[in-house]
Amino acid sequence: MREYLWMERNDAREQGAGTVEQVDEVDEVVVRAGEGAVRAGEQADQEGGVPDARERRLAALRAAKRVLSRPSVDRTLADSLERLTRRAPEVYELGSNADIYGDAIVEEVERRVAGLLGLEDAAFFPTGTMAQQIAVRVWAGRTGNGTVTLHPLSHPEQHERDAFSVVSGVRTVHPTSERRLPTAEEIRDFEEPFGTLMLELPLREAGFVLPTWQELVEVTEAARERDAVVHFDGARLWECTVHLGRPLDEIAALADSVYVSFYKSLDGLGGAVLAGSRSFVAEAKTWRHRYGGQIFQQYPTMLSALIGLADELPRLPSYVAHARVVAGALSEGFAEAGLPFFRVHPEVPHTHQFQVWLPYGAEVLDEASVRQAEETGVGLFRRWFPGEIPGVSVTEVTVSGPGLEWSAEEVRAAVGEFVRRLG
């Protein structure tokens, strides 16, 4: 059976072959089935219509007065540059020297993130893929064991073209196939030794799901009982504090190394940080140079990271809280509309993102979504994709700043308008 998964734009550019993956932020899809691979846009050039549909969708969402989130890729270049130049003087001294090969403002970003995570040091990377490649490589050398245990739905397994084994020479194994993070019992009872336990927090492909705090503590303890180190794939770690009930530094303290991203929840231009002990980060920086990550100048990306830390990070708890209101109202709206089946997953979101499943084809749902935005100025959903069960499709919902303006009643009303357009 085909699997239908999602990924960000940079992942789509790197993807090779085997699944269908969503890029909800840019409405671009890489379609993979069996051995073949074809970019949806290239297929559309042959079949006609899809590129126009994408432009129509983006135009409708940009023009919509009400949306639950407005990702940076919806902005024009002019809008993005205006925001960067307007906010930059408020987050960094622009009279200082520009960075050269990782100094100056790059070091400032590294210091700030290390402080937020309560870890000794941090290194900036142009991509999270590179950061995690290097993390597992360093730990393989230090532990003497090149086996990494992680979930089969985790990002490196789904969206990086087997880079862990092909590039970094490590082997991956899976302690569970359940749509959740592994348990302490599964780690203790795993049938072979491993050097690194990697936990993606939250596990996006399973619905942005998280363990409880106690479960997270227990699974990290179980890994150390087996003489393994713990690495957190924390691309979206920033928003995990509400569900786990702990601050960032207490969460990060459970791991030996942590990766965080700037362009997902923090709305930055790109980039990532890998944090840990001073000796670990020093070795990681050596590998960063070897992997081609020693960039000449990065100040625009650094400024956007600082803006995200200043503007978005403090608001994430409110996004998570309101996502729960929105999720509940969506369920109520679908029930009131009399749909034969629907699922909001998780029922109570663990972060400010969650999945919605409906019993219609993706094209039907896409058309209803676009028409609603065009006709009412309300963009409730962005893009739908076929689910694993024929006739069922899925989308991801993100609640950020614009979503805070929605009441539960307004969400229910928007659901009613959406469902009316399914006929």
Secondary structure, 3 states (H helix, E strand, C coil): CCCEEECCHHHHHHCCCCCEEEECCCCEEEEEECCEEEEHHHHHHHHCCHHHHHHHHHHHHHHCCEECCCCHHHCCHHHHHHHHHHHHHHHCCCCCCCCCCCCCHHHHHHHHHHHHHCCCEEEEECCHHHHHHHHHHHHHHHHCCCEEECCCCCHHHHHCCCHHHHCCCCEEECCCCCCCCCCHHHHHCCCCCCCEEEEECCEHHHCCECCCHHHHHHHHHHHHHCCCEEEEEECCHHHHHHHHCCCHHHHHCCCCEEEEECCCCCCCCCCEEEEECHHHHHHHHHHHHHCCCCCCCCHHHHHHHHHHHHHCHHHHHHHHHHHHHHHHHHHHHHHHHCCCCCEEECCCCCCCEEEEEECCCHHHHHHHHHHHHHHHCEECCCCCEECCCCCCEEEEEECCHHHHHCCHHHHHHHHHHHHHCCC
